[in-house]
Amino acid sequence: MKFVVSSTRLLSHLTAISKVISSKSTMPILDNFLFKIEDSVLTVTASDLESTLITSLELDNIEGEGLVAVPAKLLTDTLKEFPEQPLTFQINTSTYTIEIFSENGKFSIVGQNGEDFPEIPVMDEDAASTVEVPQKALLHGIEKSLFATADDELRPVMNGIYIELTNDFMSFVASDAHKLVRYRRLDVKSDIESSFILPKKPAGLLKSLLPKEEMDVKLEFDDKNAFFTLTNYKVICRLVEGNYPSYNSVIPTNNPNVMIIDRLAFYNTVRRVSVFSNQASNLIKLNLAGNQVVVSAQDIDFSISAVERLNCQYEGDSMEIGFKSTFLQEILANISSGDIKVELSDPTRAGLLLPDENEDEDEDVLMLLMPMMINA
């Protein structure tokens, strides 16, 4: 087998899919890329068994067809050192020797039999659901919800993003029991109501691939796997098994106390004041009265404290509520509107944080944060 490819083009594709390769793999073959040449297309696959990334490059100069496994780290490290130039790969399909010819030299690598690479999952057509998702909708859904997923070995369903398709919207839900994000896209609808839990790792891989994508993404899934087809890449991942908790039941509906405040000013104040919070609890207090919110924190052990006042629009009873500052900062950083609306019922119940005005009429963003006991 022989083919010619641009060094930088090949490197950009390999770098994108190499993120799936695990450093703790139990199968040595998974430390390799699977190169497959067929019909003047080079298809490269990387996998950790749970997730698989496939990329394809159409090449003009190809001779022969076949499969070979190429050491991933060695190849990417080599390609990083080349300036832009055509490289000729010559592969001996019986000894799996790979020779790379550059303008000035020759590099030899020993590969492995491509047949030893694990089989790529195939869609179960009878149980499959398919939907076309705009690139922006999928990217924003993952960006807005990924930070709220849990790291809970006992409840693996909480470690992924719950994606729900209905006749009216597509929603992305993530929660770690302290905070919850529900991001809905009103411009994505499905004829069949269905749902699945997307694990954290493939969600992160999609987050890095989608910004370069311009076309709609084809999403297919069955009971076990999800398949995301992009222009030059395909992401296949095993879904998290189990039922996601009923998240709608924890979203409080009666919240008479409403504050509207400049998001960036509030975020910066929380960041400054939180430096003075107790390092174990990260407790920050909000005291709401009139058209003002007082943000305060203290660490009695070190005799330090901080207080800042901010103007806001507030309608409701005077109240004091405590939150974990790190969670509050994460939520404020992931809402993109100028002003935000904070809806509260009482100091013991979850607070809702929403954009005061949605920048995109097709999106509906809701974030929830559980309070902390102030006197704890």
ABEGO torsion letter per residue (X at the ends): XBBBBBAAAAAAAAAAAAAABBAABABAAAABBBBBBBGGBBBBBBBAGABBBBBBBBBABBBEBEBBBBBAAAAAAAAAABBBBBBBBBBBAAAGBBBBBBAABBBBBBBBBAAABBBBBBBBAAABBBBBBBAAAAAAAAAAAAAABBBBAABAAAABBBBBBBAABBBBBBBAGABBBBBBBAABBBABBBBBBBBAAAAAAAAAAAAABABBBBBBBBAABBBBBBAABBBBBBBBBEBBBBAAAABBABBABBBBBBAAAAAAAAAAAAAABBAAAGBBBBBBBEABBBBBBBBAAAGBBBBBBBBBBBBEBBBBBBBBAAAAAAAAAABABABBBBBBABAABBBBBBBABBABAABBBBBBBBBBBAAX
